[in-house]
Amino acid sequence: MSGSPDAGTGRRRSAARLAAVQALYQLGQIATDTPSEVIEQFKQHRVTTAGEEAPATEPDGDFFTAIVAGASQRRPDIEAMIGGALAQGWSVERIERVVRAILVAGVFELMMREDVPAKVAINEYVEIAHAFYDDAEPGFVNSVLDRLARQLRPQEFGAPTQP
Protein backbone atom coordinates (compact mmCIF):
# COMPACT_ATOMS: atom_id res chain seq x y z
CA MET A 1 0.00 0.00 0.00
CA SER A 2 1.45 3.36 -0.98
CA GLY A 3 0.99 6.70 0.75
CA SER A 4 0.55 7.48 4.39
CA PRO A 5 -2.22 6.01 6.54
CA ASP A 6 -3.66 9.51 6.89
CA ALA A 7 -3.96 9.81 3.10
CA GLY A 8 -5.97 6.58 3.03
CA THR A 9 -8.20 7.84 5.81
CA GLY A 10 -8.68 11.10 3.93
CA ARG A 11 -9.71 9.31 0.74
CA ARG A 12 -12.10 7.09 2.67
CA ARG A 13 -13.63 10.14 4.34
CA SER A 14 -13.93 11.91 0.96
CA ALA A 15 -15.80 8.88 -0.40
CA ALA A 16 -18.00 8.86 2.73
CA ARG A 17 -18.83 12.54 2.23
CA LEU A 18 -19.92 11.93 -1.36
CA ALA A 19 -22.08 8.98 -0.29
CA ALA A 20 -23.54 11.08 2.56
CA VAL A 21 -24.53 13.83 0.13
CA GLN A 22 -26.22 11.23 -2.06
CA ALA A 23 -28.04 9.75 0.94
CA LEU A 24 -29.17 13.19 2.14
CA TYR A 25 -30.40 13.95 -1.37
CA GLN A 26 -32.35 10.69 -1.33
CA LEU A 27 -33.86 11.57 2.05
CA GLY A 28 -34.99 14.88 0.59
CA GLN A 29 -36.63 13.12 -2.35
CA ILE A 30 -38.31 10.14 -0.69
CA ALA A 31 -40.20 11.34 2.34
CA THR A 32 -41.16 7.82 3.42
CA ASP A 33 -37.61 6.59 4.10
CA THR A 34 -36.08 7.22 7.51
CA PRO A 35 -32.43 8.18 7.91
CA SER A 36 -31.74 4.73 9.43
CA GLU A 37 -33.30 3.00 6.42
CA VAL A 38 -31.31 5.08 3.94
CA ILE A 39 -28.08 4.52 5.88
CA GLU A 40 -28.69 0.77 5.81
CA GLN A 41 -29.55 0.83 2.08
CA PHE A 42 -26.33 2.70 1.31
CA LYS A 43 -24.24 0.38 3.45
CA GLN A 44 -25.73 -2.71 1.79
CA HIS A 45 -25.81 -1.50 -1.79
CA ARG A 46 -23.53 1.49 -2.26
CA VAL A 47 -20.97 1.77 0.52
CA THR A 48 -20.02 -1.88 0.60
CA THR A 49 -18.93 -3.72 -2.51
CA ALA A 50 -20.54 -7.12 -2.05
CA GLY A 51 -21.10 -8.59 -5.48
CA GLU A 52 -20.12 -5.42 -7.32
CA GLU A 53 -17.00 -3.91 -8.79
CA ALA A 54 -15.11 -2.21 -5.98
CA PRO A 55 -15.14 1.58 -5.94
CA ALA A 56 -11.79 3.35 -6.23
CA THR A 57 -11.90 3.98 -2.49
CA GLU A 58 -14.05 2.25 0.09
CA PRO A 59 -15.98 4.90 2.07
CA ASP A 60 -15.48 5.21 5.82
CA GLY A 61 -18.79 3.69 6.97
CA ASP A 62 -18.73 5.19 10.46
CA PHE A 63 -18.02 8.68 9.11
CA PHE A 64 -20.79 8.25 6.52
CA THR A 65 -23.27 7.19 9.21
CA ALA A 66 -22.30 10.07 11.50
CA ILE A 67 -22.88 12.64 8.75
CA VAL A 68 -26.18 11.23 7.49
CA ALA A 69 -27.68 10.53 10.93
CA GLY A 70 -26.44 13.76 12.47
CA ALA A 71 -27.34 16.01 9.56
CA SER A 72 -30.79 14.41 9.33
CA GLN A 73 -31.42 14.92 13.02
CA ARG A 74 -30.31 18.56 12.93
CA ARG A 75 -31.60 19.40 9.43
CA PRO A 76 -34.11 22.11 10.51
CA ASP A 77 -31.42 23.98 12.47
CA ILE A 78 -28.86 23.48 9.69
CA GLU A 79 -31.25 24.76 7.03
CA ALA A 80 -32.06 27.78 9.21
CA MET A 81 -28.32 28.54 9.41
CA ILE A 82 -27.98 28.14 5.65
CA GLY A 83 -30.94 30.48 5.16
CA GLY A 84 -29.25 33.06 7.35
CA ALA A 85 -26.12 32.90 5.20
CA LEU A 86 -27.95 33.51 1.92
CA ALA A 87 -28.31 36.81 0.13
CA GLN A 88 -31.45 38.78 0.85
CA GLY A 89 -34.36 37.47 -1.16
CA TRP A 90 -33.02 33.91 -1.26
CA SER A 91 -34.43 31.01 0.74
CA VAL A 92 -33.23 27.47 1.32
CA GLU A 93 -36.23 26.23 -0.68
CA ARG A 94 -34.84 27.98 -3.80
CA ILE A 95 -31.58 26.04 -3.62
CA GLU A 96 -31.39 23.07 -5.98
CA ARG A 97 -31.73 19.80 -4.04
CA VAL A 98 -28.25 18.41 -4.70
CA VAL A 99 -26.68 21.72 -3.66
CA ARG A 100 -28.88 21.75 -0.57
CA ALA A 101 -27.71 18.22 0.34
CA ILE A 102 -24.07 19.31 -0.10
CA LEU A 103 -24.63 22.33 2.14
CA VAL A 104 -26.49 20.35 4.81
CA ALA A 105 -23.67 17.80 5.02
CA GLY A 106 -21.03 20.53 5.02
CA VAL A 107 -22.68 22.61 7.72
CA PHE A 108 -23.19 19.53 9.87
CA GLU A 109 -19.50 18.75 9.61
CA LEU A 110 -18.58 22.34 10.48
CA MET A 111 -20.92 22.24 13.48
CA MET A 112 -20.14 18.84 14.90
CA ARG A 113 -16.83 17.54 13.57
CA GLU A 114 -14.19 19.73 15.14
CA ASP A 115 -11.68 16.95 14.42
CA VAL A 116 -11.86 18.10 10.78
CA PRO A 117 -10.37 21.55 10.09
CA ALA A 118 -12.98 23.94 8.68
CA LYS A 119 -10.95 24.65 5.54
CA VAL A 120 -10.65 20.93 4.84
CA ALA A 121 -14.41 20.42 5.20
CA ILE A 122 -15.14 23.41 2.94
CA ASN A 123 -12.71 22.17 0.28
CA GLU A 124 -14.17 18.65 0.39
CA TYR A 125 -17.73 19.86 -0.20
CA VAL A 126 -16.65 22.29 -2.93
CA GLU A 127 -14.99 19.31 -4.66
CA ILE A 128 -18.23 17.35 -4.36
CA ALA A 129 -20.06 20.30 -5.94
CA HIS A 130 -17.53 20.21 -8.80
CA ALA A 131 -18.38 16.51 -9.30
CA PHE A 132 -21.98 17.48 -10.04
CA TYR A 133 -21.71 20.97 -11.55
CA ASP A 134 -19.55 22.99 -13.94
CA ASP A 135 -21.18 26.37 -13.40
CA ALA A 136 -21.64 28.65 -10.40
CA GLU A 137 -22.73 26.03 -7.86
CA PRO A 138 -19.24 25.16 -6.50
CA GLY A 139 -18.60 28.87 -5.85
CA PHE A 140 -21.98 29.17 -4.17
CA VAL A 141 -21.19 26.18 -1.93
CA ASN A 142 -17.80 27.72 -1.10
CA SER A 143 -19.35 31.08 -0.25
CA VAL A 144 -22.07 29.71 2.04
CA LEU A 145 -19.79 27.24 3.84
CA ASP A 146 -17.04 29.84 4.28
CA ARG A 147 -19.49 32.36 5.74
CA LEU A 148 -20.88 29.80 8.18
CA ALA A 149 -17.45 28.41 9.09
CA ARG A 150 -16.33 31.89 10.11
CA GLN A 151 -19.35 32.07 12.44
CA LEU A 152 -19.05 28.55 13.81
CA ARG A 153 -15.25 28.38 14.10
CA PRO A 154 -13.91 31.93 14.19
CA GLN A 155 -10.70 30.79 15.91
CA GLU A 156 -9.72 28.85 12.78
CA PHE A 157 -9.87 32.05 10.73
CA GLY A 158 -7.74 34.21 13.00
CA ALA A 159 -10.50 35.72 15.12
CA PRO A 160 -9.67 36.08 18.80
CA THR A 161 -11.15 33.39 21.01
CA GLN A 162 -13.67 34.37 23.66
CA PRO A 163 -12.50 33.97 27.28
KOLNUMI-344514 format. One record per residue (C-alpha): residue in three letters; x, y, z. Coordinates in nm, 4 decimals, always signed. Layout:
<rs>
<res: ALA	c1: X	c2: Y	c3: Z>
...
</rs>
This chain:
<rs>
<res: MET	c1: +0.0000	c2: +0.0000	c3: +0.0000>
<res: SER	c1: +0.1452	c2: +0.3359	c3: -0.0977>
<res: GLY	c1: +0.0985	c2: +0.6697	c3: +0.0752>
<res: SER	c1: +0.0549	c2: +0.7481	c3: +0.4394>
<res: PRO	c1: -0.2222	c2: +0.6012	c3: +0.6538>
<res: ASP	c1: -0.3659	c2: +0.9513	c3: +0.6886>
<res: ALA	c1: -0.3957	c2: +0.9812	c3: +0.3100>
<res: GLY	c1: -0.5971	c2: +0.6576	c3: +0.3033>
<res: THR	c1: -0.8201	c2: +0.7842	c3: +0.5812>
<res: GLY	c1: -0.8683	c2: +1.1103	c3: +0.3934>
<res: ARG	c1: -0.9707	c2: +0.9309	c3: +0.0742>
<res: ARG	c1: -1.2101	c2: +0.7087	c3: +0.2674>
<res: ARG	c1: -1.3627	c2: +1.0144	c3: +0.4338>
<res: SER	c1: -1.3926	c2: +1.1906	c3: +0.0964>
<res: ALA	c1: -1.5797	c2: +0.8883	c3: -0.0395>
<res: ALA	c1: -1.8000	c2: +0.8862	c3: +0.2726>
<res: ARG	c1: -1.8835	c2: +1.2541	c3: +0.2228>
<res: LEU	c1: -1.9923	c2: +1.1926	c3: -0.1360>
<res: ALA	c1: -2.2081	c2: +0.8975	c3: -0.0285>
<res: ALA	c1: -2.3538	c2: +1.1076	c3: +0.2565>
<res: VAL	c1: -2.4526	c2: +1.3832	c3: +0.0130>
<res: GLN	c1: -2.6216	c2: +1.1230	c3: -0.2064>
<res: ALA	c1: -2.8039	c2: +0.9754	c3: +0.0944>
<res: LEU	c1: -2.9174	c2: +1.3192	c3: +0.2137>
<res: TYR	c1: -3.0403	c2: +1.3953	c3: -0.1365>
<res: GLN	c1: -3.2353	c2: +1.0686	c3: -0.1333>
<res: LEU	c1: -3.3857	c2: +1.1566	c3: +0.2050>
<res: GLY	c1: -3.4990	c2: +1.4884	c3: +0.0585>
<res: GLN	c1: -3.6630	c2: +1.3123	c3: -0.2348>
<res: ILE	c1: -3.8307	c2: +1.0136	c3: -0.0688>
<res: ALA	c1: -4.0203	c2: +1.1338	c3: +0.2342>
<res: THR	c1: -4.1162	c2: +0.7819	c3: +0.3422>
<res: ASP	c1: -3.7613	c2: +0.6589	c3: +0.4095>
<res: THR	c1: -3.6084	c2: +0.7216	c3: +0.7506>
<res: PRO	c1: -3.2428	c2: +0.8175	c3: +0.7907>
<res: SER	c1: -3.1739	c2: +0.4733	c3: +0.9425>
<res: GLU	c1: -3.3297	c2: +0.2997	c3: +0.6415>
<res: VAL	c1: -3.1307	c2: +0.5079	c3: +0.3939>
<res: ILE	c1: -2.8077	c2: +0.4521	c3: +0.5877>
<res: GLU	c1: -2.8691	c2: +0.0774	c3: +0.5813>
<res: GLN	c1: -2.9548	c2: +0.0830	c3: +0.2081>
<res: PHE	c1: -2.6333	c2: +0.2697	c3: +0.1308>
<res: LYS	c1: -2.4244	c2: +0.0379	c3: +0.3450>
<res: GLN	c1: -2.5725	c2: -0.2708	c3: +0.1791>
<res: HIS	c1: -2.5807	c2: -0.1498	c3: -0.1785>
<res: ARG	c1: -2.3533	c2: +0.1485	c3: -0.2259>
<res: VAL	c1: -2.0969	c2: +0.1773	c3: +0.0523>
<res: THR	c1: -2.0018	c2: -0.1884	c3: +0.0602>
<res: THR	c1: -1.8931	c2: -0.3718	c3: -0.2514>
<res: ALA	c1: -2.0540	c2: -0.7117	c3: -0.2052>
<res: GLY	c1: -2.1095	c2: -0.8592	c3: -0.5483>
<res: GLU	c1: -2.0117	c2: -0.5423	c3: -0.7322>
<res: GLU	c1: -1.6998	c2: -0.3909	c3: -0.8790>
<res: ALA	c1: -1.5110	c2: -0.2215	c3: -0.5984>
<res: PRO	c1: -1.5137	c2: +0.1579	c3: -0.5939>
<res: ALA	c1: -1.1786	c2: +0.3347	c3: -0.6229>
<res: THR	c1: -1.1896	c2: +0.3984	c3: -0.2488>
<res: GLU	c1: -1.4051	c2: +0.2246	c3: +0.0088>
<res: PRO	c1: -1.5985	c2: +0.4896	c3: +0.2071>
<res: ASP	c1: -1.5482	c2: +0.5207	c3: +0.5824>
<res: GLY	c1: -1.8788	c2: +0.3687	c3: +0.6966>
<res: ASP	c1: -1.8728	c2: +0.5185	c3: +1.0460>
<res: PHE	c1: -1.8018	c2: +0.8676	c3: +0.9115>
<res: PHE	c1: -2.0795	c2: +0.8252	c3: +0.6516>
<res: THR	c1: -2.3270	c2: +0.7185	c3: +0.9212>
<res: ALA	c1: -2.2305	c2: +1.0066	c3: +1.1499>
<res: ILE	c1: -2.2879	c2: +1.2637	c3: +0.8752>
<res: VAL	c1: -2.6178	c2: +1.1229	c3: +0.7492>
<res: ALA	c1: -2.7679	c2: +1.0528	c3: +1.0925>
<res: GLY	c1: -2.6436	c2: +1.3761	c3: +1.2472>
<res: ALA	c1: -2.7344	c2: +1.6012	c3: +0.9555>
<res: SER	c1: -3.0789	c2: +1.4414	c3: +0.9327>
<res: GLN	c1: -3.1422	c2: +1.4919	c3: +1.3021>
<res: ARG	c1: -3.0307	c2: +1.8563	c3: +1.2928>
<res: ARG	c1: -3.1599	c2: +1.9400	c3: +0.9434>
<res: PRO	c1: -3.4114	c2: +2.2105	c3: +1.0514>
<res: ASP	c1: -3.1417	c2: +2.3977	c3: +1.2467>
<res: ILE	c1: -2.8861	c2: +2.3481	c3: +0.9694>
<res: GLU	c1: -3.1248	c2: +2.4759	c3: +0.7027>
<res: ALA	c1: -3.2056	c2: +2.7783	c3: +0.9213>
<res: MET	c1: -2.8324	c2: +2.8535	c3: +0.9413>
<res: ILE	c1: -2.7982	c2: +2.8142	c3: +0.5647>
<res: GLY	c1: -3.0943	c2: +3.0477	c3: +0.5155>
<res: GLY	c1: -2.9247	c2: +3.3061	c3: +0.7352>
<res: ALA	c1: -2.6119	c2: +3.2900	c3: +0.5196>
<res: LEU	c1: -2.7946	c2: +3.3509	c3: +0.1918>
<res: ALA	c1: -2.8309	c2: +3.6809	c3: +0.0129>
<res: GLN	c1: -3.1454	c2: +3.8781	c3: +0.0845>
<res: GLY	c1: -3.4363	c2: +3.7467	c3: -0.1160>
<res: TRP	c1: -3.3025	c2: +3.3905	c3: -0.1259>
<res: SER	c1: -3.4426	c2: +3.1009	c3: +0.0737>
<res: VAL	c1: -3.3234	c2: +2.7473	c3: +0.1319>
<res: GLU	c1: -3.6226	c2: +2.6235	c3: -0.0683>
<res: ARG	c1: -3.4843	c2: +2.7976	c3: -0.3800>
<res: ILE	c1: -3.1580	c2: +2.6038	c3: -0.3618>
<res: GLU	c1: -3.1393	c2: +2.3072	c3: -0.5984>
<res: ARG	c1: -3.1735	c2: +1.9796	c3: -0.4042>
<res: VAL	c1: -2.8248	c2: +1.8410	c3: -0.4702>
<res: VAL	c1: -2.6676	c2: +2.1716	c3: -0.3656>
<res: ARG	c1: -2.8882	c2: +2.1745	c3: -0.0571>
<res: ALA	c1: -2.7706	c2: +1.8217	c3: +0.0340>
<res: ILE	c1: -2.4073	c2: +1.9313	c3: -0.0102>
<res: LEU	c1: -2.4631	c2: +2.2330	c3: +0.2139>
<res: VAL	c1: -2.6486	c2: +2.0351	c3: +0.4812>
<res: ALA	c1: -2.3667	c2: +1.7800	c3: +0.5023>
<res: GLY	c1: -2.1026	c2: +2.0527	c3: +0.5017>
<res: VAL	c1: -2.2676	c2: +2.2608	c3: +0.7718>
<res: PHE	c1: -2.3187	c2: +1.9530	c3: +0.9871>
<res: GLU	c1: -1.9501	c2: +1.8745	c3: +0.9611>
<res: LEU	c1: -1.8577	c2: +2.2336	c3: +1.0483>
<res: MET	c1: -2.0920	c2: +2.2238	c3: +1.3480>
<res: MET	c1: -2.0139	c2: +1.8841	c3: +1.4905>
<res: ARG	c1: -1.6827	c2: +1.7535	c3: +1.3575>
<res: GLU	c1: -1.4190	c2: +1.9734	c3: +1.5137>
<res: ASP	c1: -1.1684	c2: +1.6948	c3: +1.4420>
<res: VAL	c1: -1.1859	c2: +1.8101	c3: +1.0782>
<res: PRO	c1: -1.0374	c2: +2.1546	c3: +1.0090>
<res: ALA	c1: -1.2983	c2: +2.3937	c3: +0.8675>
<res: LYS	c1: -1.0946	c2: +2.4652	c3: +0.5545>
<res: VAL	c1: -1.0647	c2: +2.0927	c3: +0.4837>
<res: ALA	c1: -1.4409	c2: +2.0425	c3: +0.5199>
<res: ILE	c1: -1.5144	c2: +2.3409	c3: +0.2940>
<res: ASN	c1: -1.2714	c2: +2.2169	c3: +0.0283>
<res: GLU	c1: -1.4166	c2: +1.8652	c3: +0.0392>
<res: TYR	c1: -1.7727	c2: +1.9861	c3: -0.0195>
<res: VAL	c1: -1.6650	c2: +2.2294	c3: -0.2927>
<res: GLU	c1: -1.4987	c2: +1.9313	c3: -0.4657>
<res: ILE	c1: -1.8229	c2: +1.7353	c3: -0.4359>
<res: ALA	c1: -2.0061	c2: +2.0296	c3: -0.5939>
<res: HIS	c1: -1.7527	c2: +2.0205	c3: -0.8800>
<res: ALA	c1: -1.8376	c2: +1.6512	c3: -0.9301>
<res: PHE	c1: -2.1979	c2: +1.7484	c3: -1.0036>
<res: TYR	c1: -2.1713	c2: +2.0970	c3: -1.1551>
<res: ASP	c1: -1.9554	c2: +2.2987	c3: -1.3941>
<res: ASP	c1: -2.1180	c2: +2.6370	c3: -1.3397>
<res: ALA	c1: -2.1641	c2: +2.8652	c3: -1.0397>
<res: GLU	c1: -2.2733	c2: +2.6032	c3: -0.7864>
<res: PRO	c1: -1.9242	c2: +2.5164	c3: -0.6499>
<res: GLY	c1: -1.8602	c2: +2.8875	c3: -0.5855>
<res: PHE	c1: -2.1982	c2: +2.9172	c3: -0.4169>
<res: VAL	c1: -2.1191	c2: +2.6181	c3: -0.1926>
<res: ASN	c1: -1.7800	c2: +2.7718	c3: -0.1099>
<res: SER	c1: -1.9354	c2: +3.1077	c3: -0.0250>
<res: VAL	c1: -2.2066	c2: +2.9707	c3: +0.2044>
<res: LEU	c1: -1.9791	c2: +2.7239	c3: +0.3845>
<res: ASP	c1: -1.7038	c2: +2.9836	c3: +0.4282>
<res: ARG	c1: -1.9491	c2: +3.2357	c3: +0.5743>
<res: LEU	c1: -2.0879	c2: +2.9799	c3: +0.8182>
<res: ALA	c1: -1.7447	c2: +2.8405	c3: +0.9094>
<res: ARG	c1: -1.6331	c2: +3.1887	c3: +1.0109>
<res: GLN	c1: -1.9351	c2: +3.2075	c3: +1.2438>
<res: LEU	c1: -1.9051	c2: +2.8547	c3: +1.3805>
<res: ARG	c1: -1.5253	c2: +2.8381	c3: +1.4104>
<res: PRO	c1: -1.3909	c2: +3.1932	c3: +1.4189>
<res: GLN	c1: -1.0695	c2: +3.0788	c3: +1.5909>
<res: GLU	c1: -0.9718	c2: +2.8847	c3: +1.2775>
<res: PHE	c1: -0.9875	c2: +3.2055	c3: +1.0734>
<res: GLY	c1: -0.7736	c2: +3.4208	c3: +1.2997>
<res: ALA	c1: -1.0497	c2: +3.5715	c3: +1.5124>
<res: PRO	c1: -0.9667	c2: +3.6082	c3: +1.8801>
<res: THR	c1: -1.1150	c2: +3.3393	c3: +2.1012>
<res: GLN	c1: -1.3667	c2: +3.4372	c3: +2.3656>
<res: PRO	c1: -1.2500	c2: +3.3969	c3: +2.7277>
</rs>
